[in-house]
Amino acid sequence: MSSSGVAQRELEQLLAKQTLHELLTAFSRGVDRLDEAALVELFHPDAVIDSGVIRGDPKHFASEFVRWVRLHARLVFHAVTNEWFQVDGPNAIGESYVVAVSRLRGDPGESDVLTVGRYFDRFERREKVWKFIERLFVLDHSMFQTANSEPLPERDLPSEGRGAFAPHDPIYRFWGRR
């Protein structure tokens, strides 16, 4: 293979990995904002998602996840950290680490939950578009603690400075101003 052919292949690999990275961050954003439509769009229709609690196709997963969070949580926050991808033509696999924080409603009060784990992913490029075809969450550790009786600085912020679920999160208004 010529040096220009090698360079082209390396560029294609880098572009694929960047696109896969963007899928991971879009998933975190979708679950944190409870944006059901955005979540479904990240997966091929025949994909399977297994969060350890909810397993199913993209529409089932997204609707059940959103329903569960609205019922049991005040907030969820996911951050993807270490990422590893292996791209082979139109197929790719990946492993990424995730740190999640949630505020859960319960009796007698709210709890803060820290969850750390990993996603095992399979991706496919169909019609030039990369999407998830399989996503499995593996729990590595979690911690629960009673939540502070009063939220900390967020109580003093104006409503446009507070995160919320879609469509009430400030990002939707912010993007609408473009």
Residue pairs with C-beta under 8 A, 6 or more apart in sequence:
1 9
13 87
16 85
16 87
16 92
16 125
16 130
17 85
17 87
19 130
20 83
20 85
20 87
20 92
20 94
20 121
20 123
20 130
21 83
21 85
23 42
23 123
23 130
23 131
23 132
24 80
24 83
24 94
24 96
24 119
24 121
25 80
26 38
26 42
27 39
27 42
27 78
27 132
27 135
28 78
28 79
28 80
28 98
29 35
29 38
30 36
30 38
30 39
30 42
30 62
31 39
31 65
31 69
31 76
31 78
32 76
32 77
32 78
32 163
33 165
33 166
33 169
33 171
34 65
34 66
34 69
34 70
34 165
34 166
35 166
36 62
36 63
36 66
37 62
38 166
39 58
39 61
39 62
39 65
40 58
40 59
40 62
42 58
42 131
42 132
43 49
43 57
43 58
43 131
43 132
43 133
43 135
44 58
44 124
44 126
44 131
44 132
44 133
45 57
45 58
46 57
46 133
47 57
47 58
47 131
47 132
47 133
47 134
47 135
48 55
48 56
48 57
48 133
48 134
48 135
49 55
49 56
49 57
49 58
49 61
49 132
49 134
49 135
50 135
50 136
50 137
51 61
51 65
51 137
52 137
52 138
52 139
53 68
54 60
54 61
54 64
54 65
54 68
55 61
56 64
69 76
69 165
70 165
72 104
72 105
73 102
73 103
73 104
73 105
74 103
74 104
74 105
74 110
75 101
75 102
75 103
75 163
76 100
76 101
76 102
77 100
77 101
77 102
78 98
78 99
78 100
79 98
79 99
79 100
80 96
80 97
80 98
80 119
81 96
81 97
81 98
81 99
82 96
82 97
83 94
83 95
83 96
83 97
84 94
84 95
84 96
85 92
85 93
85 94
86 92
86 93
86 94
89 125
90 124
90 125
90 126
91 122
91 123
91 124
91 125
92 122
92 123
92 124
92 125
92 130
93 120
93 121
93 122
93 123
94 119
94 120
94 121
94 123
95 118
95 119
95 120
95 121
96 118
96 119
96 121
97 116
97 117
97 118
98 115
98 116
98 117
98 118
98 119
98 137
99 114
99 115
99 116
100 113
100 114
100 115
100 116
100 117
101 112
101 113
101 114
101 115
102 112
102 113
102 115
103 110
103 111
103 112
103 113
103 147
104 110
104 111
104 112
104 113
109 146
109 147
109 149
110 146
110 147
111 144
111 145
111 146
111 147
112 144
112 145
112 146
112 147
113 142
113 143
113 144
114 142
114 143
115 139
115 141
115 142
116 140
116 141
116 142
117 137
117 138
117 139
117 140
117 141
118 137
118 138
118 140
119 135
119 136
119 137
119 138
120 134
120 135
120 136
120 138
121 132
121 134
121 135
121 136
122 132
122 133
122 134
122 135
123 130
123 131
123 132
123 133
124 130
124 131
124 133
154 162
160 170
160 173
161 170
162 170
163 169
163 170
164 170
166 172
